[in-house]
């Protein structure tokens, strides 16, 4: 975090920006653990909301670019990606947003260049607010923005938290699930105090849920006790079709619209609406 006089400027700027208001819901999709269905949830929920007529933007902040490729977009075919948005004042977010080929669904692509952002932003003033200012420039062009965060709690994720109105946490039903969520909440508390006072973990989505196993059921009950108002009613099942969809560059709602995974994300979208 920025400290001293610069830190005070950052805090004041963050408070001012957040007070301006917007009708767009901006979700940082985050979990420092990998393999929990974070990118799958970003793509599938975004596509399901797009099918409901909502204008949806997916912002890919993971250097692996899985959210980009998962909607059929090749990030290597463009002059600019999210790397440039975060580092270059001459590149606006609108300059990198691409249609996905699916109605109402757009993506701001990422590629491996993004891996260098953490180091290159170190010397930049107000570095935690680069993404916030980029998203603000869009106005109310989108109903939902989903920011696919990398599986870490570094500077890229802090940028997402500073920009977001809410945090969506996909959580796999496994033994250490709550431990990771507790660590995430500590980072959220820091961001609330310094950059984004309105930020909160508002949605927790249980993924890879198997009602036939005692572990899945027990973990779900434990998470629901700890976060009774945040856990979504819809649980995402463990299914092969969800794993297959990204390799075809399609959301599950298009790849196999009648599959269990697709129906689950459609139900989740209705919860968000």
Secondary structure, 3 states (H helix, E strand, C coil): CCCHHHHHHHHHHHHHHHHCCCCCEEEEECCCCCCCCHHHHHHHHHHHHHHCCCCEEEEECCCCCHHHHCCCCCHHHCCCCHHHHHHCCCCCHHHHEEECCCCCEEEECCCHHHHHHHHHCCCCCCHHHHHHHHHHCCCCCCCEEEEECCCCCCHHHHHHHHHCCEEEEEEECCCCHHHHHHHHHHHHHHHHHHCCCCCCEEEEEEECECCCCHHHHHHHHHHHHHCCCCECCCCCECCHHHHHHHHHCCCHHHHCCCCHHHHHHHHHHHHHC
